[in-house]
């Protein structure tokens, strides 16, 4: 691979003046072509933690626009729609400062979004070529699991005498096979070994699941990538789509799976105009099928090899913290060598705090948090991180006892709330009458309608060529007779001519009025849930068509819902608790990492293979690099055994994490936080007598 050093002269481009030398080289990579664009080969930007990755990528895109690349010929792929919108905002601000307001108005990116979102747009464009209806539905994870469960039940797999995998496990197996491009046998053997006896049944289940989706003209998340892959595997389509773009840029490339890397390679086999940005040291999502080899092997996919620019200047943490993080990752087996450095030389070295047990750990962490608060550091500028969610249980009890408010990252997304799924299901069924999942959800809302009646109603619809008005001829059960005509009228109104035209948002108040009595009958906390539905109406105003609203909301839903909210947080401040996975991309002044012992870092479930242990090393690295000023790692010496009497003291001893090598510990301040011995008055012995017990022990043998 070709690597770019960090000591070349700075560029004279004014729009890049705020960047450091390495950032400028990444942003301005390639040769300008007489104000008509930029010619560039493949580029890999290794952006270490806190080195300004987002700013560098935004300046890269802005530089392309300033040099004359038309915005519609730039494809930007991110891992969330919010990231794409933030990138658009930054790019427009840079272009505005450089070229003025008028030019900035025309510089908005047309093709910026997630892999799944861009895939959805392309599949609708090429739907006829792929045997799809352009109005196909997109199933979210919950809907996909429900449909899989329907098929699972129909195949008699739910009635087996021995435990058959639940619907969510079945979907996880299916998804991993698709995204890793592996075989069912490989996935079960490596990740789901307890399902090994069900390979034949799972294969049959997945075959019927695929057939059912095709009948319903519905695609799940994985299908959006899988269909895109099949599309670009045809050389003509790959050349056509690739020809739409002069430059293709991918953010967080370390989080891509094999399917996404395959699509990128097919679009631009020679790597011309391809820029990927990421950090192999922060690749921690293999459980979502992310493949670290995508970024590690990227340069060698091309001939000549891709250019590599490494960003090492950190703007987040003190040098003392970076020294420890650098030593940790340097012990890894395979990585891009980088040495993060900072101009900040203030602050203490990270603390490695040994504690007696998890009770002492909780007390010590709380004491440190309160001490920082008294020193002027707000609670919200401090975070406690942990490997697994249950590791904070004892700490949470201590926080409540000490009256310290906190928030814990996690919970369901907006679309997973039952009342929101109900309202969207009405629109989804109207959008695609073949959507069996949406149909069953709505039909079962009515009194007296269970799975059997819902099945009969949907079969009636199928015989009528999926004309929703034909439901008026179906004999509904007596309990639903009063509600049936209103549902049929609503579906006809929502599926009539022009239903997806501008102004479609007026459909939501009609759906809300129809749904209100069912909401009151089926759920509690009606006022809160009704407010969620009103919020949904406000969100709908941003989308020109109903299809775009349903698809985008499914692919990138809001992050909270009324029925997930707890008591209101009416306090001046609050502490942050988070798993390390959820903390990626965040930063705090002070960070406390719980349970840094073998079995947690690395997890006991990840010690079977070397590549899993290396990912656990990267996970600890991510935790360390969230801290700006202060970092403390806590290591309990013993763990109490569960399933014993309340006053029991049975316990096991924890082993020091294999990542905490002597060299790493030299970069930290070792401390012990324990309690005074209950049998001691706390005073050290003062007698001058010394007993040579060691010699006596040797003499015994």
Rosetta blueprint (number, residue, H / E / L):
1 X L
2 X E
3 X E
4 X E
5 X L
6 X L
7 X L
8 X L
9 X L
10 X L
11 X L
12 X L
13 X L
14 X H
15 X H
16 X H
17 X L
18 X L
19 X L
20 X L
21 X H
22 X H
23 X H
24 X H
25 X H
26 X H
27 X H
28 X L
29 X L
30 X L
31 X E
32 X E
33 X L
34 X L
35 X L
36 X L
37 X L
38 X E
39 X E
40 X L
41 X L
42 X L
43 X E
44 X E
45 X E
46 X E
47 X E
48 X L
49 X L
50 X L
51 X L
52 X L
53 X H
54 X H
55 X H
56 X H
57 X H
58 X H
59 X H
60 X H
61 X H
62 X H
63 X H
64 X H
65 X H
66 X H
67 X L
68 X L
69 X L
70 X L
71 X H
72 X H
73 X H
74 X E
75 X E
76 X E
77 X E
78 X E
79 X L
80 X L
81 X H
82 X H
83 X H
84 X H
85 X H
86 X H
87 X H
88 X H
89 X H
90 X H
91 X H
92 X H
93 X H
94 X H
95 X H
96 X H
97 X H
98 X H
99 X H
100 X L
101 X H
102 X H
103 X H
104 X H
105 X H
106 X L
107 X L
108 X L
109 X L
110 X L
111 X E
112 X E
113 X E
114 X E
115 X H
116 X H
117 X H
118 X H
119 X H
120 X H
121 X H
122 X H
123 X H
124 X H
125 X H
126 X L
127 X L
128 X H
129 X H
130 X H
131 X L
132 X L
133 X L
134 X L
135 X L
136 X L
137 X E
138 X E
139 X E
140 X L
141 X H
142 X H
143 X H
144 X H
145 X H
146 X H
147 X H
148 X H
149 X H
150 X H
151 X H
152 X H
153 X H
154 X H
155 X L
156 X L
157 X H
158 X H
159 X H
160 X L
161 X L
162 X L
163 X L
164 X L
165 X L
166 X L
167 X H
168 X H
169 X H
170 X H
171 X H
172 X H
173 X H
174 X H
175 X H
176 X H
177 X H
178 X H
179 X H
180 X H
181 X L
182 X L
183 X L
184 X H
185 X H
186 X H
187 X H
188 X H
189 X H
190 X H
191 X L
192 X L
193 X H
194 X H
195 X H
196 X H
197 X H
198 X H
199 X H
200 X H
201 X H
202 X H
203 X H
204 X H
205 X H
206 X H
207 X H
208 X H
209 X H
210 X H
211 X H
212 X H
213 X H
214 X H
215 X H
216 X H
217 X L
218 X E
219 X E
220 X E
221 X H
222 X H
223 X H
224 X H
225 X H
226 X H
227 X H
228 X H
229 X H
230 X H
231 X H
232 X H
233 X L
234 X L
235 X H
236 X H
237 X H
238 X H
239 X H
240 X H
241 X H
242 X H
243 X H
244 X L
245 X L
246 X L
247 X E
248 X E
249 X E
250 X E
251 X L
252 X L
253 X H
254 X H
255 X H
256 X L
257 X L
258 X H
259 X H
260 X H
261 X H
262 X H
263 X H
264 X H
265 X H
266 X H
267 X H
268 X L
269 X L
270 X L
271 X L
272 X L
273 X L
274 X E
275 X E
276 X E
277 X E
278 X E
279 X L
280 X H
281 X H
282 X H
283 X L
284 X L
285 X L
286 X H
287 X H
288 X H
289 X L
290 X L
291 X L
292 X L
293 X H
294 X H
295 X H
296 X H
297 X L
298 X L
299 X H
300 X H
301 X H
302 X L
303 X L
304 X L
305 X L
306 X L
307 X E
308 X E
309 X E
310 X E
311 X E
312 X L
313 X E
314 X L
315 X L
316 X L
317 X L
318 X L
319 X H
320 X H
321 X H
322 X H
323 X H
324 X H
325 X H
326 X H
327 X H
328 X H
329 X H
330 X H
331 X L
332 X L
333 X L
334 X L
335 X L
336 X L
337 X L
338 X L
339 X L
340 X L
341 X E
342 X L
343 X L
344 X L
345 X L
346 X L
347 X L
348 X L
349 X L
350 X L
351 X E
352 X E
353 X E
354 X E
355 X E
356 X L
357 X L
358 X H
359 X H
360 X H
361 X H
362 X H
363 X H
364 X H
365 X H
366 X H
367 X H
368 X H
369 X H
370 X H
371 X H
372 X H
373 X H
374 X H
375 X L
376 X L
377 X L
378 X L
379 X H
380 X H
381 X H
382 X E
383 X E
384 X E
385 X E
386 X E
387 X L
388 X L
389 X H
390 X H
391 X H
392 X H
393 X H
394 X H
395 X H
396 X H
397 X H
398 X H
399 X H
400 X H
401 X H
402 X L
403 X L
404 X L
405 X L
406 X E
407 X E
408 X E
409 X L
410 X L
411 X L
412 X L
413 X L
414 X H
415 X H
416 X H
417 X L
418 X H
419 X H
420 X H
421 X H
422 X H
423 X H
424 X H
425 X H
426 X H
427 X H
428 X H
429 X H
430 X H
431 X H
432 X L
433 X L
434 X L
435 X L
436 X H
437 X H
438 X H
439 X H
440 X H
441 X H
442 X H
443 X H
444 X L
445 X L
446 X L
447 X L
448 X L
449 X L
450 X L
451 X H
452 X H
453 X H
454 X H
455 X H
456 X H
457 X H
458 X H
459 X H
460 X H
461 X H
462 X H
463 X H
464 X L
465 X L
466 X L
467 X L
468 X H
469 X H
470 X H
471 X H
472 X H
473 X H
474 X L
475 X L
476 X L
477 X L
478 X H
479 X H
480 X H
481 X H
482 X H
483 X H
484 X H
485 X H
486 X H
487 X H
488 X H
489 X H
490 X H
491 X H
492 X H
493 X H
494 X H
495 X H
496 X L
497 X L
498 X L
499 X L
500 X L
501 X L
502 X L
503 X L
504 X L
505 X L
506 X H
507 X H
508 X H
509 X H
510 X H
511 X H
512 X H
513 X H
514 X H
515 X H
516 X H
517 X H
518 X H
519 X H
520 X H
521 X H
522 X H
523 X L
524 X L
525 X L
526 X H
527 X H
528 X H
529 X H
530 X H
531 X H
532 X H
533 X H
534 X H
535 X H
536 X H
537 X H
538 X H
539 X H
540 X H
541 X L
542 X L
543 X L
544 X L
545 X L
546 X H
547 X H
548 X H
549 X H
550 X H
551 X H
552 X H
553 X H
554 X H
555 X H
556 X L
557 X L
558 X L
559 X L
560 X L
561 X L
562 X H
563 X H
564 X H
565 X L
566 X L
567 X L
568 X L
569 X L
570 X L
571 X L
572 X L
573 X L
574 X L
575 X E
576 X E
577 X E
578 X E
579 X E
580 X H
581 X H
582 X H
583 X H
584 X L
585 X L
586 X L
587 X L
588 X E
589 X E
590 X E
591 X E
592 X E
593 X E
594 X L
595 X L
596 X L
597 X E
598 X L
599 X E
600 X E
601 X L
602 X L
603 X E
604 X H
605 X H
606 X H
607 X L
608 X L
609 X L
610 X H
611 X H
612 X H
613 X H
614 X H
615 X H
616 X H
617 X H
618 X H
619 X H
620 X H
621 X H
622 X H
623 X H
624 X H
625 X L
626 X L
627 X E
628 X E
629 X E
630 X E
631 X E
632 X E
633 X E
634 X E
635 X E
636 X E
637 X L
638 X E
639 X E
640 X E
641 X L
642 X L
643 X L
644 X L
645 X L
646 X L
647 X L
648 X L
649 X L
650 X L
651 X E
652 X E
653 X E
654 X L
655 X L
656 X E
657 X L
658 X L
659 X L
660 X L
661 X L
662 X H
663 X H
664 X H
665 X H
666 X H
667 X L
668 X L
669 X E
670 X E
671 X E
672 X E
673 X E
674 X L
675 X L
676 X L
677 X L
678 X L
679 X L
680 X L
681 X L
682 X L
683 X L
684 X L
685 X L
686 X L
687 X L
688 X L
689 X L
690 X L
691 X L
692 X L
693 X H
694 X H
695 X H
696 X H
697 X H
698 X H
699 X H
700 X L
701 X L
